[in-house]
């Protein structure tokens, strides 16, 4: 039996998982402060949710989906992204009007695996539905930026663009197509194919993009209402102090993506996978799924990449405040009761499941990464215990009631 996980997937085990737990807690706390309610949905959907909701011509649908027939003969796909499923759930819920929704969980794409590019990866995201107002775009962009800030990213570049809407996009696409047709000899085989179905996506090609810097820019073709919308997004970002870089080549190649597109680049990280999150407005998505017209804007943050880029490997996170060491075996039950009290007052505490020598218990405390130890011994009869800081090996005798305070100020 082979114990390695399937290709392109990871077992996220301690200590790495400590950084994950923290990142997910920070996320939930943050989005709750911005007023987003949680949506929990299935990890798989009817395949058409993605063929319609991500788009037939996209690389995800063309090449990367885990699609299979279930025993009832339905075509099922493991979700490659979270937006189309959340919009489906919104449409199915009967809720009308505005909704601020968050989600978090694994996504699946059949990719060529490398660091920061996995076949199962984890995204957290928000979707702000039922409003086309630019304030919603700016708020969503702010959330991702604050999230990275709260996780300790010092350098984040927000790349920002507007790709217009159904009114102004056709003229832009015409100009872009003419420009690309003139340069067919400069395009890679993939881009030549993309040009036929989705010229915008050619700008996204890593191979061709550097040669296409003088391509027509969507922002130069915006109609008056898209220009006003974009100006309002930028000015609201200025108000809340979110820096951004205008990035004319940042595109979302599908019809139902409209106006705002953005991406977070971890600039302090020089690997290829430094795009740690992104999103945009998708005013045509609900209709593409067969629902009524519901405007929306959202973002998805890639947790695997964020932790990789920030170097958060969990090794610096102490998983336990206190390890209870039982020095006199007769006091084992008393110690178990004390342990329970420590946990009740909010300390992360544990003890060995069997009585062993004091030395063995200290070894266990070290192995478990405890910051301190409480030694339950003969002093218990005077209402006291020894407490030890395991990093400095300083030890003192204190009363039982003082333990939580001692832990707070000494560990
Ligand atoms: P997307 O849904 O493609 O817009 O991706 C949003 C974010 O999810 C990206 O910025 C990445 O951080 C992350 N992401 C996308 N695909 C992968 C993958 N295969 N492995 C790890 N992270 C990914």
Boltz pocket constraint, residues with backbone or C-beta under 6 A from the ligand:
constraints:
  - pocket:
      binder: B
      contacts: [[A, 80], [A, 81], [A, 109], [A, 111], [A, 116], [A, 117], [A, 118], [A, 119], [A, 120], [A, 121], [A, 122], [A, 123], [A, 264], [A, 275], [A, 276], [A, 277], [A, 278], [A, 279], [A, 300], [A, 301], [A, 302], [A, 303], [A, 304], [A, 305], [A, 306]]
      max_distance: 6.0
